[in-house]
Amino acid sequence: MSDFRQLSDRVWASPQLIGSDIRDAAAEGFTLLINNRPEGEEPNQLPGGEAAAIAAETGMDYVAIPVTPGGFTQAQVQAMAEALAKATGPVLAYCRSGTRSTFLWALAEAAGGGDPSTLVESAAQAGYDIGAIRPTLDALSAQAED
């Protein structure tokens, strides 16, 4: 059963997907699927190539921005920002639990000048605690304003 959690007016996060979840996402109008899992993180996860193929057959775009549990790079934040900017409609990002996808979304939004308080609150409403990265969100947002 799908567990898509709304982060903003056009971005949702989800725990690990299976093929039927991707088909459900397409039926619900999602236009971009972002995979934030590294390949082989768990033996039973849907391989990225299969997720990409299902997304393509259902009319969704697909981007892989793998994030390991150890942290985020500037390149990953930039790739997420670019993917979100190019999206033509609703976006669904997923990882093992949805947490890394939510963190990466918030970092990308803050780097573009998003309000950290709003990002933390939106994530909390979706069931994700991103308070640990609040100082980074503040710094990224302040840099965007300069």
RODO-2510 file (C-alpha; in nm, 4 decimals, decimal comma):
residues 146
     n   res          X          Y          Z
     1     m     0,0000     0,0000     0,0000
     2     s     0,1317     0,3417    -0,0970
     3     d     0,2550     0,5768     0,1766
     4     f     0,3002     0,9058    -0,0090
     5     r     0,3521     1,1934     0,2365
     6     q     0,3035     1,5503     0,1196
     7     l     0,5940     1,7868     0,1897
     8     s     0,4820     2,0833    -0,0201
     9     d     0,2233     2,1723    -0,2787
    10     r     0,4114     1,9642    -0,5370
    11     v     0,6546     1,7325    -0,3561
    12     w     0,5839     1,4094    -0,1674
    13     a     0,8178     1,1625     0,0026
    14     s     0,7715     0,7900     0,0424
    15     p     0,9335     0,4853     0,1940
    16     q     1,0621     0,2188    -0,0448
    17     l     0,8368     0,1626    -0,3427
    18     i     0,7386    -0,1503    -0,5286
    19     g     0,6182    -0,1621    -0,8866
    20     s     0,2502    -0,1205    -0,7980
    21     d     0,3334     0,1922    -0,5940
    22     i     0,4974     0,3498    -0,8992
    23     r     0,1911     0,2662    -1,1079
    24     d    -0,0294     0,4171    -0,8347
    25     a     0,1848     0,7318    -0,8355
    26     a     0,1442     0,7690    -1,2113
    27     a    -0,2316     0,7176    -1,1806
    28     e    -0,2421     0,9885    -0,9126
    29     g    -0,0725     1,2342    -1,1503
    30     f     0,2894     1,2327    -1,0390
    31     t     0,5167     1,3360    -1,3254
    32     l     0,8614     1,2759    -1,1719
    33     l     0,9951     0,9906    -0,9602
    34     i     1,3179     1,0580    -0,7673
    35     n     1,5040     0,7554    -0,6316
    36     n     1,7277     0,8456    -0,3366
    37     r     1,8371     0,4888    -0,2560
    38     p     2,1801     0,3573    -0,3444
    39     e     2,1674     0,0321    -0,5391
    40     g     2,1926    -0,2778    -0,3251
    41     e     2,1272    -0,1024     0,0051
    42     e     1,8974    -0,3931     0,0941
    43     p     1,8732    -0,7225    -0,0924
    44     n     1,4969    -0,7001    -0,1492
    45     q     1,4712    -0,3404    -0,2723
    46     l     1,3406    -0,2662    -0,6210
    47     p     1,6465    -0,2077    -0,8441
    48     g     1,6723     0,1422    -0,9867
    49     g     1,6644     0,0156    -1,3432
    50     e     1,3308    -0,1541    -1,2808
    51     a     1,1906     0,1562    -1,1117
    52     a     1,3058     0,3660    -1,4079
    53     a     1,1446     0,1248    -1,6559
    54     i     0,8112     0,1241    -1,4721
    55     a     0,8199     0,5045    -1,4444
    56     a     0,8863     0,5314    -1,8185
    57     e     0,6088     0,2908    -1,9127
    58     t     0,3628     0,4894    -1,6998
    59     g     0,4702     0,8261    -1,8438
    60     m     0,6716     0,9555    -1,5511
    61     d     1,0212     1,0988    -1,5665
    62     y     1,2816     0,9323    -1,3429
    63     v     1,5939     1,0635    -1,1703
    64     a     1,8310     0,8732    -0,9425
    65     i     2,0103     1,0775    -0,6762
    66     p     2,1425     0,8061    -0,4433
    67     v     2,2126     0,9118    -0,0862
    68     t     2,3883     0,6896     0,1640
    69     p     2,2899     0,7178     0,5310
    70     g     2,6160     0,9036     0,6060
    71     g     2,5190     1,2478     0,4816
    72     f     2,4567     1,4763     0,1887
    73     t     2,6899     1,6392    -0,0617
    74     q     2,6529     1,9734    -0,2347
    75     a     2,6263     1,7820    -0,5639
    76     q     2,3278     1,5836    -0,4323
    77     v     2,1567     1,9003    -0,3078
    78     q     2,2160     2,0674    -0,6452
    79     a     2,0902     1,7610    -0,8351
    80     m     1,7724     1,7585    -0,6255
    81     a     1,7176     2,1312    -0,6805
    82     e     1,7623     2,0865    -1,0556
    83     a     1,5271     1,7880    -1,0688
    84     l     1,2593     1,9774    -0,8774
    85     a     1,3011     2,2851    -1,0966
    86     k     1,2596     2,0811    -1,4164
    87     a     0,9571     1,8859    -1,2942
    88     t     0,6427     1,9523    -1,4931
    89     g     0,4045     1,8419    -1,2177
    90     p     0,3883     1,6618    -0,8839
    91     v     0,7074     1,4899    -0,7663
    92     l     0,7481     1,1723    -0,5604
    93     a     1,0881     1,1101    -0,3979
    94     y     1,1648     0,7872    -0,2143
    95     c     1,4288     0,6087    -0,0103
    96     r     1,4154     0,3344     0,2536
    97     s     1,1934     0,5301     0,4961
    98     g     1,1400     0,8623     0,3172
    99     t     1,3635     1,0467     0,5624
   100     r     1,6636     1,0973     0,3335
   101     s     1,4307     1,2136     0,0563
   102     t     1,2738     1,4631     0,2968
   103     f     1,6125     1,5884     0,4168
   104     l     1,7341     1,6293     0,0582
   105     w     1,4156     1,8118    -0,0433
   106     a     1,4534     2,0508     0,2513
   107     l     1,8221     2,1136     0,1762
   108     a     1,7447     2,1859    -0,1900
   109     e     1,4595     2,4188    -0,0968
   110     a     1,6720     2,6043     0,1606
   111     a     1,9548     2,6414    -0,0927
   112     g     1,7010     2,8139    -0,3158
   113     g     1,5976     3,0531    -0,0397
   114     g     1,3200     2,8489     0,1210
   115     d     1,2236     2,9423     0,4756
   116     p     1,3784     2,6917     0,7205
   117     s     1,0919     2,7207     0,9698
   118     t     0,8377     2,6407     0,7005
   119     l     1,0455     2,3466     0,5757
   120     v     1,0800     2,1977     0,9250
   121     e     0,7066     2,2403     0,9891
   122     s     0,6085     2,0890     0,6525
   123     a     0,8320     1,7900     0,7133
   124     a     0,6883     1,7433     1,0628
   125     q     0,3336     1,7494     0,9269
   126     a     0,4377     1,4660     0,6937
   127     g     0,5819     1,2705     0,9872
   128     y     0,9513     1,3492     0,9362
   129     d     1,1726     1,5191     1,1951
   130     i     1,4391     1,7226     1,0169
   131     g     1,5347     1,9340     1,3177
   132     a     1,8857     1,7880     1,3163
   133     i     1,9648     1,9758     0,9947
   134     r     1,8034     2,3052     1,0975
   135     p     2,1416     2,4855     1,1303
   136     t     2,2322     2,3746     0,7781
   137     l     1,8934     2,4855     0,6452
   138     d     1,9461     2,8251     0,8102
   139     a     2,2923     2,8593     0,6558
   140     l     2,1804     2,7547     0,3075
   141     s     1,8825     2,9899     0,3156
   142     a     2,0998     3,2800     0,4327
   143     q     2,3512     3,2118     0,1538
   144     a     2,0697     3,2153    -0,1021
   145     e     1,9633     3,5585     0,0196
   146     d     2,3135     3,7048    -0,0259
***
